[in-house]
Amino acid sequence: MSRLILFNKPYGVLSQFTDRGTEGTKRATLSDFIDIPGVYPAGRLDRDSEGLLLLTDDGRLQARIADPRFKMPKTYLVQVEGDVSQASLDQLRRGVQLKDGMAHAEQVERIPEPRLPPRIPPVRFRKTVPDCWLKLTIREGRNRQVRRMTAAVNHPTLRLVRWRIGNWTLEGIEPGEWVEAQPAT
């Protein structure tokens, strides 16, 4: 039977089990949180992003989750700089031109600030620059795609939390914790 791990990746953790960096200091990796042999991430989250990361020991399931041709929806809670207008939301839905082609949000809406554990370190607060939260769903997953999309409509991302992949969510999983789930999508 396949194993599927739902992990709430904290900010600053690499989406891999070893640190091959050349920074001279050891960075936090998945091995600091998960001691299960034979499971590997199905997709990635940048070091400066947080949230749901799926790990499995099943190569087919890993491909179904991570491969863009399967177009599994991924939903993010995104804190952005500025007060996002309806025109900017519409542009994200229609699509924005990135260096590697057009990208669009399948769904995007403004939301009230979600109840999330505080990020460590916290996002820099600026009294003179407002911010707001978006709930944004994509079906691709190109490198830093959500960050590049919000920047393309002049609202840089301040905090990015992946909340859902397919039917699996972060609900009830604290940062740095993991649970085992059923592999069925």
C-alpha positions as protocol buffer text, in pm:
chain_id: "A"
residue {
  index: 1
  type: MET
  ca { x: 0 y: 0 z: 0 }
}
residue {
  index: 2
  type: SER
  ca { x: 126 y: 347 z: -90 }
}
residue {
  index: 3
  type: ARG
  ca { x: 215 y: 594 z: 179 }
}
residue {
  index: 4
  type: LEU
  ca { x: 115 y: 959 z: 159 }
}
residue {
  index: 5
  type: ILE
  ca { x: 244 y: 1217 z: 406 }
}
residue {
  index: 6
  type: LEU
  ca { x: 91 y: 1566 z: 440 }
}
residue {
  index: 7
  type: PHE
  ca { x: 356 y: 1800 z: 583 }
}
residue {
  index: 8
  type: ASN
  ca { x: 314 y: 2161 z: 687 }
}
residue {
  index: 9
  type: LYS
  ca { x: 648 y: 2299 z: 568 }
}
residue {
  index: 10
  type: PRO
  ca { x: 763 y: 2595 z: 777 }
}
residue {
  index: 11
  type: TYR
  ca { x: 926 y: 2903 z: 629 }
}
residue {
  index: 12
  type: GLY
  ca { x: 1298 y: 2854 z: 569 }
}
residue {
  index: 13
  type: VAL
  ca { x: 1290 y: 2476 z: 523 }
}
residue {
  index: 14
  type: LEU
  ca { x: 1421 y: 2322 z: 200 }
}
residue {
  index: 15
  type: SER
  ca { x: 1185 y: 2084 z: 16 }
}
residue {
  index: 16
  type: GLN
  ca { x: 1450 y: 1810 z: 12 }
}
residue {
  index: 17
  type: PHE
  ca { x: 1610 y: 1573 z: 261 }
}
residue {
  index: 18
  type: THR
  ca { x: 1969 y: 1695 z: 227 }
}
residue {
  index: 19
  type: ASP
  ca { x: 2126 y: 2037 z: 196 }
}
residue {
  index: 20
  type: ARG
  ca { x: 2356 y: 2053 z: -104 }
}
residue {
  index: 21
  type: GLY
  ca { x: 2403 y: 2428 z: -73 }
}
residue {
  index: 22
  type: THR
  ca { x: 2734 y: 2604 z: -53 }
}
residue {
  index: 23
  type: GLU
  ca { x: 2637 y: 2861 z: 207 }
}
residue {
  index: 24
  type: GLY
  ca { x: 2868 y: 2711 z: 470 }
}
residue {
  index: 25
  type: THR
  ca { x: 2590 y: 2668 z: 726 }
}
residue {
  index: 26
  type: LYS
  ca { x: 2341 y: 2384 z: 739 }
}
residue {
  index: 27
  type: ARG
  ca { x: 1992 y: 2485 z: 636 }
}
residue {
  index: 28
  type: ALA
  ca { x: 1679 y: 2312 z: 765 }
}
residue {
  index: 29
  type: THR
  ca { x: 1560 y: 2024 z: 544 }
}
residue {
  index: 30
  type: LEU
  ca { x: 1279 y: 1769 z: 545 }
}
residue {
  index: 31
  type: SER
  ca { x: 1502 y: 1529 z: 738 }
}
residue {
  index: 32
  type: ASP
  ca { x: 1479 y: 1764 z: 1038 }
}
residue {
  index: 33
  type: PHE
  ca { x: 1104 y: 1688 z: 1055 }
}
residue {
  index: 34
  type: ILE
  ca { x: 1031 y: 1357 z: 878 }
}
residue {
  index: 35
  type: ASP
  ca { x: 1205 y: 1027 z: 954 }
}
residue {
  index: 36
  type: ILE
  ca { x: 1021 y: 792 z: 721 }
}
residue {
  index: 37
  type: PRO
  ca { x: 1239 y: 592 z: 481 }
}
residue {
  index: 38
  type: GLY
  ca { x: 1146 y: 580 z: 114 }
}
residue {
  index: 39
  type: VAL
  ca { x: 917 y: 883 z: 87 }
}
residue {
  index: 40
  type: TYR
  ca { x: 997 y: 1173 z: -143 }
}
residue {
  index: 41
  type: PRO
  ca { x: 833 y: 1511 z: -210 }
}
residue {
  index: 42
  type: ALA
  ca { x: 571 y: 1524 z: -483 }
}
residue {
  index: 43
  type: GLY
  ca { x: 652 y: 1874 z: -602 }
}
residue {
  index: 44
  type: ARG
  ca { x: 833 y: 2152 z: -423 }
}
residue {
  index: 45
  type: LEU
  ca { x: 782 y: 2464 z: -220 }
}
residue {
  index: 46
  type: ASP
  ca { x: 1044 y: 2737 z: -222 }
}
residue {
  index: 47
  type: ARG
  ca { x: 1244 y: 2786 z: 93 }
}
residue {
  index: 48
  type: ASP
  ca { x: 1063 y: 3115 z: 157 }
}
residue {
  index: 49
  type: SER
  ca { x: 716 y: 2961 z: 108 }
}
residue {
  index: 50
  type: GLU
  ca { x: 515 y: 2770 z: 366 }
}
residue {
  index: 51
  type: GLY
  ca { x: 241 y: 2515 z: 373 }
}
residue {
  index: 52
  type: LEU
  ca { x: 130 y: 2184 z: 233 }
}
residue {
  index: 53
  type: LEU
  ca { x: 395 y: 1956 z: 91 }
}
residue {
  index: 54
  type: LEU
  ca { x: 299 y: 1601 z: -6 }
}
residue {
  index: 55
  type: LEU
  ca { x: 546 y: 1314 z: 21 }
}
residue {
  index: 56
  type: THR
  ca { x: 494 y: 961 z: -105 }
}
residue {
  index: 57
  type: ASP
  ca { x: 673 y: 635 z: -174 }
}
residue {
  index: 58
  type: ASP
  ca { x: 462 y: 575 z: -488 }
}
residue {
  index: 59
  type: GLY
  ca { x: 620 y: 700 z: -813 }
}
residue {
  index: 60
  type: ARG
  ca { x: 288 y: 703 z: -1001 }
}
residue {
  index: 61
  type: LEU
  ca { x: 117 y: 903 z: -730 }
}
residue {
  index: 62
  type: GLN
  ca { x: 417 y: 1138 z: -714 }
}
residue {
  index: 63
  type: ALA
  ca { x: 386 y: 1201 z: -1089 }
}
residue {
  index: 64
  type: ARG
  ca { x: 8 y: 1250 z: -1070 }
}
residue {
  index: 65
  type: ILE
  ca { x: 54 y: 1513 z: -800 }
}
residue {
  index: 66
  type: ALA
  ca { x: 359 y: 1697 z: -937 }
}
residue {
  index: 67
  type: ASP
  ca { x: 349 y: 1663 z: -1316 }
}
residue {
  index: 68
  type: PRO
  ca { x: 187 y: 1972 z: -1475 }
}
residue {
  index: 69
  type: ARG
  ca { x: 13 y: 1762 z: -1742 }
}
residue {
  index: 70
  type: PHE
  ca { x: -221 y: 1623 z: -1473 }
}
residue {
  index: 71
  type: LYS
  ca { x: -321 y: 1980 z: -1380 }
}
residue {
  index: 72
  type: MET
  ca { x: -392 y: 1908 z: -1012 }
}
residue {
  index: 73
  type: PRO
  ca { x: -529 y: 2226 z: -852 }
}
residue {
  index: 74
  type: LYS
  ca { x: -313 y: 2397 z: -590 }
}
residue {
  index: 75
  type: THR
  ca { x: -463 y: 2665 z: -368 }
}
residue {
  index: 76
  type: TYR
  ca { x: -253 y: 2929 z: -195 }
}
residue {
  index: 77
  type: LEU
  ca { x: -322 y: 3192 z: 71 }
}
residue {
  index: 78
  type: VAL
  ca { x: -118 y: 3492 z: -38 }
}
residue {
  index: 79
  type: GLN
  ca { x: -43 y: 3810 z: 153 }
}
residue {
  index: 80
  type: VAL
  ca { x: 41 y: 4080 z: -99 }
}
residue {
  index: 81
  type: GLU
  ca { x: 160 y: 4437 z: -78 }
}
residue {
  index: 82
  type: GLY
  ca { x: -100 y: 4700 z: -160 }
}
residue {
  index: 83
  type: ASP
  ca { x: -476 y: 4710 z: -187 }
}
residue {
  index: 84
  type: VAL
  ca { x: -567 y: 4474 z: -474 }
}
residue {
  index: 85
  type: SER
  ca { x: -835 y: 4608 z: -707 }
}
residue {
  index: 86
  type: GLN
  ca { x: -1098 y: 4412 z: -895 }
}
residue {
  index: 87
  type: ALA
  ca { x: -911 y: 4497 z: -1216 }
}
residue {
  index: 88
  type: SER
  ca { x: -598 y: 4326 z: -1080 }
}
residue {
  index: 89
  type: LEU
  ca { x: -800 y: 4018 z: -980 }
}
residue {
  index: 90
  type: ASP
  ca { x: -955 y: 4008 z: -1328 }
}
residue {
  index: 91
  type: GLN
  ca { x: -609 y: 4033 z: -1484 }
}
residue {
  index: 92
  type: LEU
  ca { x: -486 y: 3738 z: -1275 }
}
residue {
  index: 93
  type: ARG
  ca { x: -785 y: 3534 z: -1398 }
}
residue {
  index: 94
  type: ARG
  ca { x: -735 y: 3632 z: -1763 }
}
residue {
  index: 95
  type: GLY
  ca { x: -362 y: 3576 z: -1740 }
}
residue {
  index: 96
  type: VAL
  ca { x: -37 y: 3764 z: -1704 }
}
residue {
  index: 97
  type: GLN
  ca { x: 266 y: 3738 z: -1928 }
}
residue {
  index: 98
  type: LEU
  ca { x: 567 y: 3590 z: -1749 }
}
residue {
  index: 99
  type: LYS
  ca { x: 910 y: 3529 z: -1899 }
}
residue {
  index: 100
  type: ASP
  ca { x: 818 y: 3163 z: -1951 }
}
residue {
  index: 101
  type: GLY
  ca { x: 472 y: 3228 z: -2098 }
}
residue {
  index: 102
  type: MET
  ca { x: 121 y: 3318 z: -1991 }
}
residue {
  index: 103
  type: ALA
  ca { x: -3 y: 3219 z: -1647 }
}
residue {
  index: 104
  type: HIS
  ca { x: -349 y: 3257 z: -1505 }
}
residue {
  index: 105
  type: ALA
  ca { x: -531 y: 3188 z: -1182 }
}
residue {
  index: 106
  type: GLU
  ca { x: -813 y: 2940 z: -1216 }
}
residue {
  index: 107
  type: GLN
  ca { x: -973 y: 3115 z: -918 }
}
residue {
  index: 108
  type: VAL
  ca { x: -868 y: 3422 z: -723 }
}
residue {
  index: 109
  type: GLU
  ca { x: -1047 y: 3630 z: -463 }
}
residue {
  index: 110
  type: ARG
  ca { x: -971 y: 3872 z: -182 }
}
residue {
  index: 111
  type: ILE
  ca { x: -1020 y: 3717 z: 159 }
}
residue {
  index: 112
  type: PRO
  ca { x: -1008 y: 3841 z: 518 }
}
residue {
  index: 113
  type: GLU
  ca { x: -676 y: 3778 z: 691 }
}
residue {
  index: 114
  type: PRO
  ca { x: -673 y: 3400 z: 753 }
}
residue {
  index: 115
  type: ARG
  ca { x: -605 y: 3245 z: 1091 }
}
residue {
  index: 116
  type: LEU
  ca { x: -256 y: 3114 z: 1039 }
}
residue {
  index: 117
  type: PRO
  ca { x: 22 y: 3050 z: 1287 }
}
residue {
  index: 118
  type: PRO
  ca { x: 263 y: 3344 z: 1288 }
}
residue {
  index: 119
  type: ARG
  ca { x: 551 y: 3316 z: 1047 }
}
residue {
  index: 120
  type: ILE
  ca { x: 899 y: 3299 z: 1196 }
}
residue {
  index: 121
  type: PRO
  ca { x: 1052 y: 3541 z: 1117 }
}
residue {
  index: 122
  type: PRO
  ca { x: 746 y: 3763 z: 1077 }
}
residue {
  index: 123
  type: VAL
  ca { x: 668 y: 3949 z: 757 }
}
residue {
  index: 124
  type: ARG
  ca { x: 806 y: 4302 z: 776 }
}
residue {
  index: 125
  type: PHE
  ca { x: 525 y: 4540 z: 872 }
}
residue {
  index: 126
  type: ARG
  ca { x: 518 y: 4885 z: 709 }
}
residue {
  index: 127
  type: LYS
  ca { x: 277 y: 5143 z: 844 }
}
residue {
  index: 128
  type: THR
  ca { x: 257 y: 5337 z: 518 }
}
residue {
  index: 129
  type: VAL
  ca { x: 208 y: 5039 z: 284 }
}
residue {
  index: 130
  type: PRO
  ca { x: -119 y: 4847 z: 309 }
}
residue {
  index: 131
  type: ASP
  ca { x: -144 y: 4478 z: 240 }
}
residue {
  index: 132
  type: CYS
  ca { x: -423 y: 4230 z: 180 }
}
residue {
  index: 133
  type: TRP
  ca { x: -481 y: 3855 z: 142 }
}
residue {
  index: 134
  type: LEU
  ca { x: -580 y: 3655 z: -164 }
}
residue {
  index: 135
  type: LYS
  ca { x: -694 y: 3298 z: -210 }
}
residue {
  index: 136
  type: LEU
  ca { x: -551 y: 3188 z: -545 }
}
residue {
  index: 137
  type: THR
  ca { x: -576 y: 2853 z: -728 }
}
residue {
  index: 138
  type: ILE
  ca { x: -353 y: 2745 z: -1015 }
}
residue {
  index: 139
  type: ARG
  ca { x: -318 y: 2416 z: -1200 }
}
residue {
  index: 140
  type: GLU
  ca { x: 41 y: 2456 z: -1314 }
}
residue {
  index: 141
  type: GLY
  ca { x: 324 y: 2504 z: -1071 }
}
residue {
  index: 142
  type: ARG
  ca { x: 611 y: 2672 z: -1249 }
}
residue {
  index: 143
  type: ASN
  ca { x: 904 y: 2803 z: -1049 }
}
residue {
  index: 144
  type: ARG
  ca { x: 785 y: 3082 z: -817 }
}
residue {
  index: 145
  type: GLN
  ca { x: 474 y: 3117 z: -1033 }
}
residue {
  index: 146
  type: VAL
  ca { x: 238 y: 3273 z: -778 }
}
residue {
  index: 147
  type: ARG
  ca { x: 500 y: 3525 z: -667 }
}
residue {
  index: 148
  type: ARG
  ca { x: 571 y: 3622 z: -1027 }
}
residue {
  index: 149
  type: MET
  ca { x: 199 y: 3651 z: -1106 }
}
residue {
  index: 150
  type: THR
  ca { x: 124 y: 3887 z: -817 }
}
residue {
  index: 151
  type: ALA
  ca { x: 434 y: 4094 z: -901 }
}
residue {
  index: 152
  type: ALA
  ca { x: 310 y: 4119 z: -1263 }
}
residue {
  index: 153
  type: VAL
  ca { x: 0 y: 4304 z: -1137 }
}
residue {
  index: 154
  type: ASN
  ca { x: 215 y: 4527 z: -910 }
}
residue {
  index: 155
  type: HIS
  ca { x: 135 y: 4348 z: -582 }
}
residue {
  index: 156
  type: PRO
  ca { x: 450 y: 4171 z: -461 }
}
residue {
  index: 157
  type: THR
  ca { x: 395 y: 3864 z: -243 }
}
residue {
  index: 158
  type: LEU
  ca { x: 485 y: 3908 z: 123 }
}
residue {
  index: 159
  type: ARG
  ca { x: 377 y: 3566 z: 252 }
}
residue {
  index: 160
  type: LEU
  ca { x: 283 y: 3253 z: 57 }
}
residue {
  index: 161
  type: VAL
  ca { x: 111 y: 2953 z: 216 }
}
residue {
  index: 162
  type: ARG
  ca { x: 2 y: 2656 z: 6 }
}
residue {
  index: 163
  type: TRP
  ca { x: -325 y: 2550 z: 163 }
}
residue {
  index: 164
  type: ARG
  ca { x: -454 y: 2275 z: -68 }
}
residue {
  index: 165
  type: ILE
  ca { x: -336 y: 2028 z: -331 }
}
residue {
  index: 166
  type: GLY
  ca { x: -622 y: 1842 z: -498 }
}
residue {
  index: 167
  type: ASN
  ca { x: -842 y: 1719 z: -211 }
}
residue {
  index: 168
  type: TRP
  ca { x: -571 y: 1734 z: 56 }
}
residue {
  index: 169
  type: THR
  ca { x: -552 y: 2039 z: 285 }
}
residue {
  index: 170
  type: LEU
  ca { x: -340 y: 2181 z: 562 }
}
residue {
  index: 171
  type: GLU
  ca { x: -641 y: 2184 z: 796 }
}
residue {
  index: 172
  type: GLY
  ca { x: -535 y: 2087 z: 1149 }
}
residue {
  index: 173
  type: ILE
  ca { x: -163 y: 2042 z: 1070 }
}
residue {
  index: 174
  type: GLU
  ca { x: 67 y: 2281 z: 1255 }
}
residue {
  index: 175
  type: PRO
  ca { x: 393 y: 2409 z: 1100 }
}
residue {
  index: 176
  type: GLY
  ca { x: 660 y: 2138 z: 1119 }
}
residue {
  index: 177
  type: GLU
  ca { x: 403 y: 1863 z: 1175 }
}
residue {
  index: 178
  type: TRP
  ca { x: 291 y: 1587 z: 940 }
}
residue {
  index: 179
  type: VAL
  ca { x: 7 y: 1336 z: 917 }
}
residue {
  index: 180
  type: GLU
  ca { x: -41 y: 1026 z: 707 }
}
residue {
  index: 181
  type: ALA
  ca { x: -336 y: 1034 z: 468 }
}
residue {
  index: 182
  type: GLN
  ca { x: -514 y: 816 z: 216 }
}
residue {
  index: 183
  type: PRO
  ca { x: -348 y: 832 z: -129 }
}
residue {
  index: 184
  type: ALA
  ca { x: -677 y: 836 z: -325 }
}
residue {
  index: 185
  type: THR
  ca { x: -737 y: 1170 z: -501 }
}
